[in-house]
Amino acid sequence: MTRAVDLLKSKFGVSQLYKYDIMDNDEVLLSIYWHPLTIAEREMIQKKSASEDANDFALQLMIEKALDKDSKRLFSDGDKASLRREVTASVLQEIQLAMLEVGTDKEVKEAKADLKSKS
């Protein structure tokens, strides 16, 4: 009999790798990969955010979790200020929503619509 913890790890474990492509017209500008968020990572990101701001958490999540195709981090902690000031919020939000909504039945476009309706 399979133990519950083993079943959960095999189906929803951190070995899974997700991908999201940032598009410009029909061109893939950047492919972002990431592993699912764990409770331990969420707690670490919350501590690094040092605020209750959901936008800050989502940005820190993206910085921590975004990988290239070789599983190397795409962003460093020092990129946070530049990303906040110099990249369109909608592009960052698109990446963050893809990362947060992965594994749910909701599509990224639906999630974006939900987020905009809450603003």
All heavy atoms as an XYZ file, in Angstrom:
946
protein
N       0.844     -1.189      0.000
C       0.000      0.000      0.000
C       0.889      1.253      0.000
O       1.840      1.347      0.758
C      -0.889     -0.009      1.246
C      -1.863      1.125      1.268
S      -3.080      0.836      2.568
C      -3.140      2.446      3.256
N       0.556      2.193     -0.844
C       1.324      3.431     -0.946
C       0.955      4.373      0.187
O      -0.224      4.583      0.469
C       1.032      4.134     -2.292
O       1.303      3.218     -3.345
C       1.864      5.368     -2.453
N       1.973      4.908      0.811
C       1.737      5.884      1.888
C       1.227      7.188      1.286
O       1.600      7.568      0.175
C       3.036      6.152      2.636
C       3.534      4.983      3.427
C       4.793      5.299      4.161
N       4.924      6.739      4.406
C       5.957      7.304      4.962
N       6.976      6.590      5.342
N       6.014      8.611      5.153
N       0.403      7.887      2.033
C      -0.191      9.135      1.561
C       0.886     10.157      1.196
O       0.802     10.829      0.163
C      -1.131      9.704      2.620
N       1.911     10.275      2.032
C       2.970     11.249      1.764
C       3.685     10.919      0.455
O       4.005     11.815     -0.333
C       3.961     11.377      2.946
C       4.777     10.113      3.130
C       4.876     12.583      2.760
N       3.908      9.663      0.177
C       4.576      9.259     -1.058
C       3.695      9.527     -2.276
O       4.179      9.950     -3.330
C       4.974      7.785     -1.001
C       6.016      7.516      0.065
O       6.853      8.417      0.324
O       5.995      6.412      0.655
N       2.416      9.279     -2.130
C       1.467      9.556     -3.211
C       1.439     11.053     -3.531
O       1.510     11.450     -4.693
C       0.073      9.061     -2.815
C      -1.023      9.275     -3.853
C      -0.727      8.491     -5.123
C      -2.356      8.853     -3.267
N       1.369     11.895     -2.492
C       1.352     13.345     -2.696
C       2.652     13.839     -3.325
O       2.630     14.683     -4.226
C       1.093     14.073     -1.375
C      -0.311     13.923     -0.815
C      -0.400     14.522      0.584
C      -1.336     14.566     -1.746
N       3.779     13.315     -2.859
C       5.066     13.731     -3.420
C       5.198     13.333     -4.887
O       5.721     14.107     -5.688
C       6.227     13.145     -2.605
C       6.406     13.817     -1.269
C       7.671     13.442     -0.516
C       8.023     12.000     -0.501
N       9.152     11.653      0.364
N       4.702     12.160     -5.251
C       4.836     11.726     -6.637
C       3.914     12.506     -7.571
O       4.269     12.788     -8.706
C       4.585     10.232     -6.768
O       3.236      9.928     -6.532
N       2.753     12.875     -7.084
C       1.783     13.586     -7.926
C       1.982     15.101     -7.910
O       1.819     15.768     -8.925
C       0.366     13.234     -7.454
C      -0.734     13.911     -8.217
C      -0.857     13.390     -9.621
C      -2.032     14.076    -10.301
N      -2.098     13.871    -11.699
N       2.360     15.650     -6.751
C       2.434     17.101     -6.604
C       3.782     17.574     -6.066
O       3.884     18.660     -5.518
C       1.332     17.591     -5.656
C      -0.040     17.153     -6.069
C      -0.706     16.160     -5.372
C      -0.654     17.716     -7.169
C      -1.971     15.743     -5.750
C      -1.922     17.306     -7.558
C      -2.583     16.319     -6.850
N       4.804     16.770     -6.205
C       6.113     17.081     -5.627
C       6.877     18.159     -6.363
O       6.525     18.584     -7.473
N       7.949     18.590     -5.738
C       8.754     19.684     -6.270
C       9.613     19.284     -7.463
O      10.278     20.130     -8.048
C       9.634     20.330     -5.170
C       8.786     20.998     -4.126
C      10.570     19.320     -4.569
N       9.589     18.033     -7.841
C      10.355     17.627     -9.015
C       9.673     18.074    -10.315
O      10.310     18.106    -11.366
C      10.548     16.112     -9.030
O       9.302     15.465     -9.126
N       8.408     18.444    -10.241
C       7.707     18.929    -11.422
C       8.320     20.246    -11.874
O       8.758     21.047    -11.064
C       6.232     19.142    -11.113
C       5.501     17.871    -10.765
C       4.061     18.150    -10.449
O       3.312     18.548    -11.322
N       3.697     17.976     -9.196
N       8.341     20.453    -13.176
C       8.888     21.689    -13.723
C       7.850     22.298    -14.645
O       7.338     21.628    -15.541
C      10.183     21.400    -14.493
C      10.962     22.605    -14.984
C      11.480     23.423    -13.798
C      12.123     22.174    -15.864
N       7.545     23.552    -14.394
C       6.565     24.268    -15.204
C       7.270     25.269    -16.091
O       8.373     25.712    -15.797
C       5.554     24.981    -14.306
C       4.766     24.036    -13.446
C       5.073     23.860    -12.112
C       3.724     23.286    -13.986
C       4.353     22.980    -11.323
C       3.003     22.399    -13.211
C       3.323     22.260    -11.885
O       2.618     21.377    -11.104
N       6.607     25.639    -17.181
C       7.188     26.577    -18.144
C       6.135     27.594    -18.558
O       4.965     27.259    -18.738
C       7.674     25.812    -19.376
C       8.234     26.702    -20.471
C       8.593     25.875    -21.697
C       9.059     26.773    -22.814
N       9.200     26.044    -24.069
N       6.598     28.834    -18.726
C       5.732     29.890    -19.242
C       6.535     30.716    -20.229
O       7.674     31.105    -19.930
C       5.202     30.772    -18.104
C       4.179     31.756    -18.573
C       2.883     31.352    -18.860
C       4.508     33.088    -18.773
C       1.930     32.248    -19.310
C       3.566     33.994    -19.223
C       2.272     33.568    -19.490
O       1.342     34.451    -19.957
N       5.974     30.974    -21.393
C       6.640     31.763    -22.425
C       6.097     33.188    -22.442
O       4.881     33.385    -22.495
C       6.437     31.142    -23.808
C       7.144     29.810    -23.967
O       8.238     29.641    -23.412
O       6.585     28.945    -24.674
N       7.000     34.148    -22.406
C       6.632     35.555    -22.582
C       6.698     35.821    -24.079
O       7.746     35.644    -24.701
C       7.610     36.492    -21.833
C       7.642     36.170    -20.356
C       7.258     37.952    -22.082
C       6.327     36.360    -19.652
N       5.565     36.226    -24.630
C       5.449     36.408    -26.076
C       5.397     37.885    -26.451
O       4.892     38.712    -25.700
C       4.167     35.730    -26.582
C       4.015     34.262    -26.221
S       5.182     33.187    -27.040
C       4.605     33.263    -28.717
N       5.915     38.189    -27.635
C       5.758     39.493    -28.270
C       5.296     39.199    -29.683
O       6.084     38.720    -30.505
C       7.073     40.272    -28.259
C       6.923     41.679    -28.819
O       5.777     42.190    -28.823
O       7.931     42.253    -29.249
N       4.012     39.425    -29.926
C       3.360     38.983    -31.153
C       3.483     37.467    -31.223
O       3.011     36.785    -30.350
C       3.925     39.697    -32.372
C       3.622     41.190    -32.325
O       2.538     41.602    -31.946
N       4.607     41.995    -32.691
N       4.161     36.924    -32.229
C       4.295     35.470    -32.342
C       5.673     34.976    -31.922
O       6.013     33.821    -32.136
C       4.022     35.025    -33.784
C       2.566     35.218    -34.173
O       1.713     35.197    -33.264
O       2.286     35.383    -35.371
N       6.473     35.855    -31.337
C       7.843     35.508    -30.962
C       7.958     35.243    -29.457
O       7.446     36.006    -28.645
C       8.778     36.662    -31.330
C      10.218     36.425    -30.990
C      11.085     37.648    -31.250
O      10.572     38.670    -31.743
O      12.269     37.573    -30.919
N       8.633     34.154    -29.108
C       8.914     33.862    -27.703
C      10.129     34.689    -27.294
O      11.224     34.482    -27.803
C       9.198     32.357    -27.469
C       9.599     32.114    -26.017
C       7.999     31.518    -27.842
N       9.904     35.660    -26.406
C      11.001     36.505    -25.941
C      11.796     35.839    -24.827
O      13.012     35.972    -24.749
C      10.470     37.838    -25.424
C       9.856     38.767    -26.445
C       9.335     40.023    -25.763
C      10.860     39.121    -27.526
N      11.079     35.142    -23.948
C      11.715     34.547    -22.786
C      10.873     33.380    -22.306
O       9.660     33.496    -22.192
C      11.821     35.603    -21.674
C      12.387     35.177    -20.335
C      13.861     34.795    -20.472
C      12.234     36.300    -19.316
N      11.529     32.268    -22.033
C      10.864     31.127    -21.421
C      11.297     31.062    -19.965
O      12.493     31.107    -19.669
C      11.243     29.820    -22.122
O      10.729     29.798    -23.429
N      10.319     30.987    -19.090
C      10.577     30.928    -17.653
C      10.124     29.571    -17.145
O       9.022     29.120    -17.441
C       9.841     32.064    -16.926
C      10.359     33.401    -17.424
C       9.990     31.939    -15.412
C       9.611     34.593    -16.911
N      10.986     28.946    -16.374
C      10.703     27.652    -15.775
C      10.687     27.814    -14.262
O      11.340     28.703    -13.721
C      11.796     26.641    -16.157
C      11.925     26.427    -17.640
C      12.675     27.292    -18.432
C      11.303     25.348    -18.262
C      12.803     27.095    -19.806
C      11.430     25.139    -19.632
C      12.174     26.019    -20.393
O      12.294     25.815    -21.747
N       9.968     26.932    -13.573
C       9.983     26.944    -12.115
C       9.425     25.638    -11.583
O       8.713     24.918    -12.270
C       9.201     28.121    -11.546
C       7.721     28.038    -11.746
C       6.799     27.545    -10.866
C       6.984     28.445    -12.902
N       5.534     27.620    -11.397
C       5.629     28.172    -12.649
C       7.328     29.008    -14.121
C       4.629     28.433    -13.579
C       6.338     29.271    -15.040
C       5.012     28.994    -14.766
N       9.808     25.351    -10.352
C       9.276     24.205     -9.616
C       8.152     24.720     -8.723
O       8.127     25.904     -8.359
C      10.367     23.562     -8.751
C      11.475     22.971     -9.567
N      11.362     21.772    -10.222
C      12.721     23.425     -9.843
C      12.476     21.508    -10.864
N      13.324     22.498    -10.652
N       7.222     23.866     -8.335
C       6.111     24.315     -7.491
C       6.605     24.956     -6.190
O       7.663     24.604     -5.668
C       5.343     23.030     -7.181
C       5.780     22.040     -8.189
C       7.160     22.422     -8.617
N       5.819     25.875     -5.706
C       6.112     26.570     -4.455
C       5.787     25.658     -3.272
O       4.717     25.055     -3.214
C       5.253     27.839     -4.365
C       5.428     28.712     -3.131
C       6.816     29.330     -3.103
C       4.361     29.805     -3.121
N       6.723     25.574     -2.332
C       6.490     24.793     -1.113
C       6.157     25.741      0.044
O       6.381     26.949     -0.048
C       7.736     23.970     -0.726
O       8.788     24.877     -0.384
C       8.165     23.047     -1.858
N       5.654     25.203      1.113
C       5.360     26.005      2.303
C       6.637     26.641      2.832
O       6.654     27.825      3.187
C       4.671     25.153      3.386
C       3.260     24.784      2.931
C       4.632     25.898      4.722
C       2.549     23.805      3.850
N       7.726     25.887      2.857
C       9.001     26.418      3.350
C       9.473     27.591      2.495
O       9.934     28.613      3.023
C      10.057     25.316      3.374
N       9.325     27.477      1.179
C       9.722     28.575      0.290
C       8.816     29.787      0.487
O       9.289     30.926      0.485
C       9.665     28.122     -1.170
C      10.757     27.163     -1.543
C      10.557     26.586     -2.928
O       9.404     26.372     -3.357
O      11.577     26.340     -3.584
N       7.530     29.540      0.642
C       6.598     30.647      0.852
C       6.965     31.430      2.111
O       6.972     32.652      2.112
C       5.158     30.141      0.936
C       4.149     31.281      1.067
C       2.724     30.808      1.037
N       2.495     29.837      2.083
C       1.620     28.845      1.989
N       0.909     28.680      0.906
N       1.448     28.012      2.990
N       7.296     30.713      3.183
C       7.690     31.381      4.428
C       8.969     32.188      4.246
O       9.080     33.313      4.729
C       7.866     30.343      5.535
C       6.555     29.730      5.986
C       6.726     28.527      6.899
O       7.873     28.037      7.075
O       5.707     28.055      7.441
N       9.937     31.639      3.520
C      11.184     32.338      3.260
C      10.948     33.595      2.423
O      11.500     34.653      2.702
C      12.171     31.394      2.555
C      13.531     31.996      2.238
S      13.694     32.710      0.583
C      13.242     31.382     -0.491
N      10.107     33.490      1.424
C       9.797     34.636      0.564
C       9.057     35.710      1.361
O       9.325     36.901      1.206
C       8.995     34.186     -0.676
C       9.899     33.353     -1.592
C       8.406     35.376     -1.422
C       9.165     32.600     -2.673
N       8.140     35.304      2.226
C       7.429     36.272      3.069
C       8.410     37.032      3.959
O       8.279     38.239      4.132
C       6.370     35.577      3.915
C       5.167     35.167      3.113
C       4.194     34.296      3.883
O       4.573     33.525      4.754
N       2.918     34.404      3.530
N       9.395     36.338      4.507
C      10.397     37.002      5.343
C      11.233     37.969      4.526
O      11.539     39.069      4.980
C      11.296     35.979      6.027
C      10.608     35.258      7.160
C      11.506     34.224      7.789
C      10.734     33.468      8.857
N      11.450     32.309      9.355
N      11.609     37.577      3.313
C      12.404     38.456      2.451
C      11.603     39.674      2.009
O      12.151     40.739      1.796
C      12.913     37.713      1.220
C      14.160     36.930      1.455
C      14.713     36.434      0.141
C      16.088     35.850      0.337
N      16.690     35.446     -0.946
N      10.289     39.515      1.823
C       9.437     40.629      1.403
C       9.381     41.689      2.487
O       9.305     42.872      2.184
C       8.010     40.194      1.108
O       7.928     39.043      0.398
N       9.377     41.263      3.716
C       9.351     42.171      4.871
C       8.184     43.141      4.838
O       8.274     44.246      5.341
C      10.678     42.905      4.997
N       7.092     42.745      4.209
C       5.879     43.563      4.238
C       4.689     42.657      3.956
O       4.853     41.521      3.519
C       5.944     44.692      3.209
O       5.590     44.237      1.927
N       3.514     43.164      4.191
C       2.290     42.401      3.939
C       1.756     42.655      2.524
O       0.683     42.192      2.173
C       1.212     42.786      4.974
C       1.596     42.451      6.402
C       1.737     40.953      6.635
O       0.907     40.184      6.114
O       2.697     40.560      7.324
N       2.510     43.397      1.717
C       2.087     43.766      0.376
C       2.116     42.556     -0.558
O       3.166     41.930     -0.745
C       3.001     44.877     -0.149
C       2.618     45.353     -1.531
O       1.433     45.208     -1.915
O       3.495     45.876     -2.240
N       0.981     42.230     -1.148
C       0.881     41.079     -2.047
C       1.728     41.274     -3.294
O       2.295     40.313     -3.824
C      -0.574     40.834     -2.429
N       1.847     42.510     -3.777
C       2.678     42.773     -4.951
C       4.141     42.487     -4.664
O       4.854     41.940     -5.497
C       2.525     44.221     -5.420
C       1.169     44.485     -6.012
O       0.582     43.642     -6.681
N       0.649     45.670     -5.750
N       4.599     42.864     -3.478
C       5.984     42.624     -3.097
C       6.247     41.121     -2.970
O       7.278     40.624     -3.418
C       6.311     43.346     -1.794
C       7.806     43.421     -1.546
O       8.535     43.862     -2.465
O       8.244     43.032     -0.455
N       5.297     40.398     -2.392
C       5.437     38.945     -2.278
C       5.532     38.314     -3.661
O       6.401     37.473     -3.927
C       4.264     38.330     -1.505
C       4.299     36.824     -1.498
C       5.073     36.149     -0.575
C       3.590     36.091     -2.435
C       5.138     34.754     -0.577
C       3.648     34.703     -2.449
C       4.420     34.037     -1.512
N       4.644     38.706     -4.573
C       4.618     38.119     -5.913
C       5.913     38.416     -6.671
O       6.442     37.543     -7.371
C       3.411     38.638     -6.686
N       6.444     39.611     -6.513
C       7.705     39.953     -7.165
C       8.850     39.133     -6.580
O       9.678     38.587     -7.316
C       7.991     41.452     -7.036
C       9.252     41.949     -7.741
C       9.212     41.649     -9.233
C       9.427     43.442     -7.495
N       8.886     39.014     -5.265
C       9.938     38.220     -4.619
C       9.823     36.747     -5.008
O      10.824     36.074     -5.236
C       9.872     38.377     -3.099
C      11.063     37.807     -2.375
C      12.353     38.553     -2.686
O      12.389     39.779     -2.701
N      13.412     37.824     -2.954
N       8.600     36.242     -5.136
C       8.367     34.877     -5.600
C       8.978     34.672     -6.980
O       9.701     33.702     -7.221
C       6.867     34.581     -5.644
C       6.450     33.316     -6.387
C       6.754     32.086     -5.554
C       4.984     33.374     -6.755
N       8.699     35.600     -7.884
C       9.220     35.500     -9.244
C      10.749     35.516     -9.243
O      11.384     34.709     -9.923
C       8.675     36.657    -10.089
C       9.051     36.578    -11.545
S       8.533     38.042    -12.449
C       9.894     39.134    -12.055
N      11.335     36.401     -8.459
C      12.791     36.503     -8.384
C      13.403     35.201     -7.858
O      14.396     34.717     -8.379
C      13.201     37.708     -7.513
C      12.866     39.013     -8.250
C      14.679     37.656     -7.144
C      12.955     40.254     -7.386
N      12.791     34.634     -6.841
C      13.323     33.414     -6.220
C      13.138     32.175     -7.089
O      14.011     31.311     -7.151
C      12.635     33.149     -4.874
C      12.935     34.159     -3.806
C      14.372     34.088     -3.308
O      14.979     32.989     -3.328
O      14.885     35.127     -2.904
N      12.000     32.058     -7.754
C      11.630     30.801     -8.404
C      11.938     30.729     -9.895
O      12.068     29.626    -10.432
C      10.133     30.540     -8.203
C       9.683     30.396     -6.761
C      10.161     29.143     -6.106
C       9.460     27.931     -6.651
N       9.955     26.667     -6.072
N      12.049     31.853    -10.598
C      12.221     31.831    -12.052
C      13.578     31.250    -12.442
O      14.620     31.676    -11.956
C      12.068     33.239    -12.615
N      13.529     30.263    -13.329
C      14.734     29.573    -13.789
C      14.821     29.615    -15.303
O      13.805     29.786    -15.988
C      14.684     28.099    -13.363
C      14.498     27.789    -11.887
C      14.228     26.299    -11.690
C      15.705     28.238    -11.091
N      16.035     29.423    -15.828
C      16.183     29.258    -17.266
C      16.102     27.768    -17.600
O      15.892     26.940    -16.706
C      17.478     29.904    -17.771
C      18.742     29.227    -17.280
O      18.680     28.108    -16.713
O      19.824     29.822    -17.456
N      16.298     27.421    -18.865
C      16.160     26.017    -19.280
C      17.204     25.109    -18.653
O      17.032     23.891    -18.612
C      16.192     25.897    -20.805
C      17.505     26.303    -21.414
C      17.481     26.182    -22.911
C      18.835     26.674    -23.416
N      19.175     26.251    -24.700
N      18.296     25.691    -18.136
C      19.349     24.905    -17.477
C      19.200     24.892    -15.960
O      20.131     24.548    -15.237
C      20.725     25.457    -17.859
C      20.975     25.382    -19.356
O      20.638     24.333    -19.958
O      21.494     26.360    -19.932
N      18.035     25.332    -15.477
C      17.709     25.384    -14.044
C      18.578     26.368    -13.257
O      18.801     26.188    -12.066
C      17.786     23.992    -13.403
O      16.778     23.177    -13.950
N      19.021     27.426    -13.927
C      19.755     28.500    -13.247
C      18.799     29.661    -13.027
O      17.925     29.932    -13.853
C      20.941     28.947    -14.098
C      22.006     27.877    -14.214
C      23.254     28.427    -14.863
C      24.358     27.421    -14.764
N      24.561     26.619    -15.915
N      18.962     30.351    -11.892
C      18.077     31.480    -11.580
C      18.166     32.557    -12.660
O      19.254     32.919    -13.098
C      18.460     32.092    -10.233
C      17.957     31.292     -9.055
C      18.275     31.943     -7.737
N      17.502     33.174     -7.554
C      17.684     34.016     -6.559
N      18.606     33.785     -5.649
N      16.952     35.098     -6.455
N      17.020     33.064    -13.065
C      16.971     34.138    -14.051
C      17.237     35.504    -13.418
O      17.747     36.404    -14.077
C      15.605     34.173    -14.735
C      15.346     33.094    -15.761
C      13.903     33.174    -16.249
C      16.300     33.227    -16.938
N      16.852     35.652    -12.160
C      16.970     36.943    -11.489
C      17.765     36.778    -10.202
O      17.745     35.732     -9.571
C      15.584     37.500    -11.142
C      14.670     37.605    -12.324
C      13.618     36.712    -12.484
C      14.851     38.588    -13.286
C      12.771     36.792    -13.575
C      14.010     38.673    -14.379
C      12.961     37.780    -14.525
N      18.416     37.859     -9.813
C      19.094     37.875     -8.512
C      18.326     38.835     -7.606
O      17.519     39.645     -8.077
C      20.546     38.329     -8.665
O      20.604     39.687     -9.064
N      18.598     38.752     -6.312
C      17.911     39.634     -5.364
C      18.125     41.102     -5.722
O      17.248     41.932     -5.523
C      18.377     39.352     -3.939
C      17.903     37.985     -3.445
O      16.892     37.481     -3.970
O      18.547     37.436     -2.537
N      19.281     41.422     -6.286
C      19.588     42.799     -6.660
C      18.762     43.328     -7.822
O      18.757     44.530     -8.089
N      18.044     42.456     -8.524
C      17.213     42.877     -9.660
C      15.869     43.457     -9.231
O      15.147     44.029    -10.045
C      16.953     41.698    -10.603
C      18.207     41.202    -11.292
O      19.142     42.003    -11.484
O      18.238     39.998    -11.637
N      15.524     43.308     -7.970
C      14.185     43.681     -7.507
C      13.848     45.142     -7.784
O      12.797     45.450     -8.346
C      14.050     43.378     -6.011
C      12.655     43.557     -5.481
C      12.584     43.077     -4.036
C      11.184     43.114     -3.524
N      11.112     42.586     -2.159
N      14.727     46.050     -7.407
C      14.457     47.477     -7.605
C      14.305     47.805     -9.086
O      13.401     48.552     -9.480
C      15.556     48.309     -6.973
N      15.166     47.240     -9.918
C      15.103     47.494    -11.355
C      13.803     46.959    -11.954
O      13.153     47.631    -12.759
C      16.312     46.855    -12.041
O      16.271     47.073    -13.422
N      13.418     45.754    -11.560
C      12.160     45.187    -12.049
C      10.974     46.060    -11.643
O      10.070     46.302    -12.448
C      11.971     43.763    -11.513
C      12.888     42.700    -12.111
C      12.839     41.427    -11.280
C      12.508     42.416    -13.561
N      10.982     46.554    -10.415
C       9.886     47.399     -9.915
C       9.777     48.703    -10.701
O       8.681     49.188    -10.966
C      10.073     47.721     -8.438
C       9.843     46.556     -7.512
C      10.087     46.947     -6.060
N       9.089     47.876     -5.583
C       7.951     47.525     -4.993
N       7.705     46.260     -4.792
N       7.099     48.425     -4.584
N      10.910     49.288    -11.044
C      10.927     50.611    -11.672
C      10.942     50.597    -13.185
O      10.481     51.551    -13.813
C      12.158     51.396    -11.199
C      12.107     51.886     -9.789
C      13.222     52.885     -9.512
N      14.528     52.412     -9.908
C      15.404     51.799     -9.110
N      15.099     51.596     -7.847
N      16.566     51.399     -9.561
N      11.483     49.535    -13.796
C      11.799     49.617    -15.218
C      11.097     48.608    -16.114
O      11.339     48.587    -17.314
C      13.319     49.492    -15.392
C      14.065     50.598    -14.651
C      15.561     50.375    -14.635
O      16.082     49.754    -15.577
O      16.204     50.827    -13.670
N      10.240     47.758    -15.545
C       9.503     46.769    -16.346
C       8.012     47.002    -16.130
O       7.562     47.196    -15.004
C       9.896     45.321    -15.961
C       9.104     44.316    -16.784
C      11.393     45.104    -16.148
N       7.286     46.976    -17.219
C       5.844     47.184    -17.160
C       5.189     46.212    -16.179
O       5.449     45.009    -16.223
C       5.229     46.971    -18.561
O       5.903     47.821    -19.486
C       3.748     47.256    -18.572
N       4.356     46.749    -15.328
C       3.701     45.945    -14.296
C       2.910     44.792    -14.891
O       2.894     43.687    -14.329
C       2.797     46.820    -13.436
N       2.279     44.998    -16.028
C       1.448     43.938    -16.617
C       2.278     42.721    -17.026
O       1.811     41.591    -16.914
C       0.668     44.470    -17.816
O       1.546     44.918    -18.832
N       3.511     42.933    -17.472
C       4.374     41.810    -17.852
C       4.787     41.031    -16.615
O       4.736     39.796    -16.591
C       5.616     42.308    -18.629
C       6.622     41.181    -18.840
C       5.195     42.905    -19.955
N       5.191     41.742    -15.564
C       5.565     41.075    -14.319
C       4.373     40.321    -13.734
O       4.503     39.187    -13.278
C       6.099     42.083    -13.305
C       7.384     42.806    -13.703
C       7.751     43.844    -12.658
C       8.520     41.836    -13.938
N       3.215     40.948    -13.784
C       1.997     40.331    -13.261
C       1.657     39.057    -14.042
O       1.239     38.049    -13.462
C       0.855     41.338    -13.352
C      -0.398     40.927    -12.654
C      -1.415     42.040    -12.720
O      -1.806     42.483    -13.802
N      -1.844     42.503    -11.570
N       1.865     39.072    -15.330
C       1.603     37.902    -16.174
C       2.462     36.711    -15.727
O       1.962     35.579    -15.588
C       1.913     38.265    -17.629
C       1.633     37.200    -18.637
C       1.944     37.668    -20.052
O       1.919     38.873    -20.333
O       2.221     36.783    -20.882
N       3.740     36.962    -15.480
C       4.653     35.904    -15.025
C       4.236     35.418    -13.641
O       4.145     34.209    -13.385
C       6.102     36.425    -14.984
C       6.573     36.816    -16.379
C       7.029     35.374    -14.368
C       7.841     37.659    -16.383
N       3.984     36.356    -12.753
C       3.641     36.013    -11.372
C       2.353     35.207    -11.310
O       2.265     34.222    -10.563
C       3.529     37.284    -10.534
C       4.848     37.996    -10.386
C       4.703     39.466    -10.026
O       3.604     39.975     -9.832
N       5.818     40.155     -9.936
N       1.365     35.592    -12.084
C       0.097     34.851    -12.093
C       0.284     33.444    -12.635
O      -0.318     32.494    -12.124
C      -0.963     35.602    -12.896
C      -1.570     36.798    -12.191
C      -2.423     37.604    -13.151
C      -2.377     36.368    -10.988
N       1.111     33.302    -13.658
C       1.387     31.963    -14.186
C       1.992     31.087    -13.091
O       1.616     29.931    -12.937
C       2.323     32.049    -15.383
N       2.909     31.661    -12.314
C       3.567     30.902    -11.254
C       2.605     30.577    -10.114
O       2.645     29.474     -9.561
C       4.770     31.680    -10.720
C       5.860     31.854    -11.753
S       7.205     32.865    -11.161
C       8.369     31.573    -10.749
N       1.750     31.508     -9.753
C       0.828     31.310     -8.638
C      -0.355     30.409     -8.990
O      -0.869     29.689     -8.144
C       0.310     32.655     -8.123
C       1.332     33.501     -7.378
C       0.827     34.924     -7.210
C       1.671     32.874     -6.048
N      -0.774     30.443    -10.235
C      -1.982     29.715    -10.628
C      -1.689     28.330    -11.196
O      -2.610     27.586    -11.484
C      -2.766     30.513    -11.681
C      -3.369     31.781    -11.143
C      -4.523     31.530    -10.191
O      -5.194     30.492    -10.296
O      -4.744     32.391     -9.337
N      -0.421     27.966    -11.350
C      -0.094     26.674    -11.947
C      -0.693     25.546    -11.114
O      -0.736     25.602     -9.891
C       1.436     26.510    -12.099
C       2.092     26.249    -10.766
C       1.764     25.411    -13.073
N      -1.215     24.560    -11.823
C      -1.798     23.417    -11.136
C      -3.254     23.603    -10.774
O      -3.890     22.685    -10.295
N      -3.791     24.788    -11.021
C      -5.217     24.994    -10.767
C      -5.964     24.848    -12.088
O      -5.359     24.813    -13.154
C      -5.511     26.393    -10.180
O      -5.246     27.380    -11.179
C      -4.670     26.658     -8.944
N      -7.260     24.804    -12.010
C      -8.056     24.685    -13.226
C      -8.171     26.002    -13.960
O      -8.617     26.059    -15.091
C      -9.466     24.181    -12.887
C      -9.429     22.757    -12.357
O      -8.517     21.998    -12.730
O     -10.323     22.422    -11.563
N      -7.780     27.079    -13.313
C      -7.930     28.410    -13.880
C      -6.813     28.703    -14.873
O      -5.667     28.455    -14.608
C      -7.896     29.432    -12.739
C      -8.335     30.819    -13.145
C      -8.318     31.746    -11.965
C      -9.508     31.474    -11.090
N      -9.710     32.472    -10.070
N      -7.167     29.221    -16.009
C      -6.176     29.625    -16.994
C      -5.593     30.977    -16.593
O      -6.226     31.753    -15.887
C      -6.825     29.752    -18.383
C      -7.305     28.442    -18.950
C      -6.168     27.497    -19.291
O      -5.103     27.972    -19.737
O      -6.341     26.289    -19.104
N      -4.401     31.293    -17.077
C      -3.741     32.553    -16.732
C      -4.593     33.749    -17.163
O      -4.743     34.707    -16.425
C      -2.331     32.620    -17.354
C      -1.723     33.994    -17.150
C      -1.442     31.565    -16.727
N      -5.200     33.693    -18.347
C      -6.022     34.815    -18.813
C      -7.202     35.054    -17.869
O      -7.554     36.188    -17.583
C      -6.504     34.566    -20.237
C      -5.396     34.697    -21.255
C      -5.878     34.434    -22.644
C      -4.705     34.492    -23.596
N      -5.008     34.054    -24.921
N      -7.819     33.975    -17.381
C      -8.925     34.109    -16.434
C      -8.433     34.712    -15.127
O      -9.096     35.559    -14.542
C      -9.561     32.749    -16.144
C     -10.281     32.131    -17.317
C     -10.753     30.728    -16.972
O     -11.513     30.592    -15.994
O     -10.365     29.782    -17.674
N      -7.270     34.281    -14.674
C      -6.707     34.799    -13.428
C      -6.406     36.279    -13.554
O      -6.649     37.054    -12.633
C      -5.441     34.026    -13.059
N      -5.883     36.695    -14.712
C      -5.594     38.113    -14.930
C      -6.891     38.924    -14.879
O      -6.940     39.994    -14.291
C      -4.901     38.315    -16.279
C      -3.437     37.928    -16.265
C      -2.806     37.897    -17.622
C      -2.783     39.213    -18.320
N      -2.034     39.169    -19.583
N      -7.936     38.399    -15.484
C      -9.225     39.093    -15.474
C      -9.749     39.207    -14.045
O     -10.266     40.249    -13.643
C     -10.228     38.367    -16.358
N      -9.599     38.135    -13.271
C     -10.029     38.152    -11.872
C      -9.268     39.214    -11.084
O      -9.847     39.961    -10.316
C      -9.799     36.795    -11.209
C     -10.777     35.737    -11.666
O     -11.730     36.075    -12.392
O     -10.576     34.573    -11.296
N      -7.960     39.268    -11.295
C      -7.127     40.224    -10.551
C      -7.500     41.648    -10.924
O      -7.616     42.505    -10.062
C      -5.639     39.965    -10.832
C      -4.670     40.717     -9.969
C      -4.832     40.319     -8.502
C      -3.251     40.461    -10.403
N      -7.710     41.901    -12.209
C      -8.076     43.251    -12.643
C      -9.431     43.651    -12.091
O      -9.646     44.802    -11.749
C      -8.069     43.338    -14.169
C      -6.661     43.351    -14.730
C      -6.656     43.479    -16.218
C      -5.228     43.455    -16.719
N      -5.122     43.529    -18.144
N     -10.363     42.710    -11.995
C     -11.695     43.045    -11.479
C     -11.671     43.358     -9.985
O     -12.547     44.031     -9.485
C     -12.680     41.906    -11.765
O     -12.361     40.772    -10.998
N     -10.640     42.874     -9.282
C     -10.510     43.143     -7.845
C      -9.856     44.484     -7.577
O      -9.880     44.984     -6.477
C      -9.703     42.028     -7.164
C     -10.437     40.714     -7.135
C      -9.580     39.640     -6.511
C     -10.293     38.294     -6.600
N      -9.466     37.209     -6.122
N      -9.196     45.053     -8.597
C      -8.481     46.325     -8.425
C      -9.419     47.502     -8.382
O     -10.477     47.531     -8.843
C      -7.480     46.535     -9.559
O      -6.549     45.489     -9.563
